[in-house]
């Protein structure tokens, strides 16, 4: 008899948990707020912004400074990719494009420095500089979605 009661208790608890999970789904606005406040915006955007700014500043410095700044941005991009895409339909594409351009430009920058190829290094930096505006567009759309909430 105890086995039957335990089985019934486990089955009831499982069904109740399933109902709670389904009934507690969050809205897209809440998901975006969670993403932003738990590190997506506050941490990832700041790291990307700061690192890309360092690349921009390094563009007028020595080649080794350029490598360091571009490697820093690559690390920030890797962390942002691990964190995931913002749950904003308007911003997703811009976010992905900014990360891709940051990564591609930084890789070109580092490769150019390693090969002592200043034109390649500078082209990578220019790609990073263009991506700064794309990131700004993504952040603007995210903030707009958050304000509309």
Secondary structure, 3 states (H helix, E strand, C coil): CHHHHHHHHHHHHHHHHHHHHHHCCCCHHHHHHHHHHHHHHHHHHHHHHHHHHHHHHHCCCCHHHHHHHHHHHHHHHHHHHHHCCCCCCCCHHHHHHHHHHHHHHHHHHHHHHHCCCHHHHHHHHHHHHHHHHHHHHHHHHHHHHHHHC
